[in-house]
Structures are given as C-alpha cells and as structure tokens.
C-alpha cells in the first residue's frame, strides 16, 4: 500500500452515548486536547501514507466536512487580530489531505457504512479507520498496519492481546502461524466467553459492532467473507488504542494524552495538585 490509497472513515452514527452534547455537534468533532477526534484520525492516516479520506456521513453531519473546508471570514479575522497560531491551526486542517464525502442513507451497520465508500475506493487497497479509536503509539498504529500489508500482501487486521477475562468485550481470533507480531488468522469468535476464546488476541473493531439484524451488514460479516476467500493476517500492534466513543473513554483519553502536551500537561498537573491540596480529589 502506497501513497494515493484511500482511508474510509465511517462517521454516520448519531453519537447517542454523548447526548445532549452531540444533539447538534457530531461526536467526531468533540475535542481531545486541541483538535477534534476526527482530525486525530486523519492525521494518523496521513502519517501512514494515505492521502484521500473517504468520510461516510449521514444527513445532518455536514459539520464534519466544514471542519476541513476553508473558512475565509475566520481566517481574515484571525489575521487582522494577529492571532497567527490560531490561523495556522485552522489552515493546517484544510491542507491535511484530500476529502471525499459519501452518505449512508440508512443506519444498516458499520459494514454497510464502509461499503458506501466503494464508488470512491473501487477495487484498490484501502485502510479503514474507526474515529472512535485514537491511536497512541510511538509509530502510529495505522502505519504499522500499512507496513504489515506491504510485507504479507493480504488483508491485515489490527490485533491486540488482552487478558482472557476481558476477551468477551471484543472478538477473539484463531491463529495458524505467527511471525513475531504477525499472526495468520483462520477464524474469529465474536465476544466469546473466556473459556471459549481460541486465543488472547482480540479484534478491537468487534467492540464497536452489534449482531446484524434486519438487513444490517456489520464489519464482522466482511471479515468472515474475507477469511473464506483467502489468507488473512493480523498484526499485534505496538501502542494503545484509546476508546473515545464513550464519555468515560473520552475522559480517560484526555488524561492519557494531556501529560505530554506542552500546554495541557502543566495545566493538568496544576489542577490535580490544587485538587489534592483542597481535598477535592479522593
């Protein structure tokens, strides 16, 4: 996979777990530190050598496109007031990548959302990015997956090793052979009981799916079809995927990412020290 390939980003969900905050604001625009969740994902894709983002929307989520579009009035105001740092931040989001926007007309599952990108992607290789997952690693996780794809030449799944008692939150894969962190996947079990899991290697994407019903197509359906048609490898990636798809996960992601930030790190430490001193923290 090389530069010029596409990154479908399913972003058609209603964000109900964050209501009322997401009644008018798309969940993907909630900020993690100084930029929205979706921009973190786009930056990760660009760092992996992907330059065209295919964002899957539902009606009413056009604000996602506006974030990456030009804002002439805002830019003129920032420039006239000498707020050059803010001006550069606004312009940078516009220069990140090329964008294509497609619509998912009905909420028929995560797999169905990804399929809406097909008119843009065609039969070319692509990397699917879930904006609920924020990559926190020395080398971006998507870049690790692209490297793995170049090595094995097959579809590659993102795998993470989890304690067996937690495997039922995800999906577990059966492995036929391993090459370091690369594992050839032969089957998957959706959210198994710990004693039924074929391994401690989890597919994180399955945490974001629910069983298909009423014509829904889930990512699991697509993965199962690919497993039947040819070899599939999984990469046990290095680093963390921070789940920002729930209020609790979003808060934990802020606490995980803020300490190393030049502005938010000192502010967080000061707030925590003040809270401890005042007895406001347990």
Secondary structure, 3 states (H helix, E strand, C coil): CCCCCEEEEECCCCCHHHCCCCCCCCHHHCEECCEEHHHHHHHHHHHCCCCEEEEEECCCCCHHHHHCCCCHHHHHHHHHCCCHHHHHHHHHHHHCCEEEEEECCCCCCHHHHHHCCHHHHCCCCECCCCCCEEEECCCCHHHHHHHHHHHHCCEEEEEEECCHHHHHHCEEEEEEEEECCEEEEEEEEECCCHHHCCCCEEEHHHHHCCCCCCCCCCHHHHHHHHHHHCCEEEEECCCEEEECCCHHHHHHHHHHHHCCCCCHHHHHHHHHHHHHHHCCCC
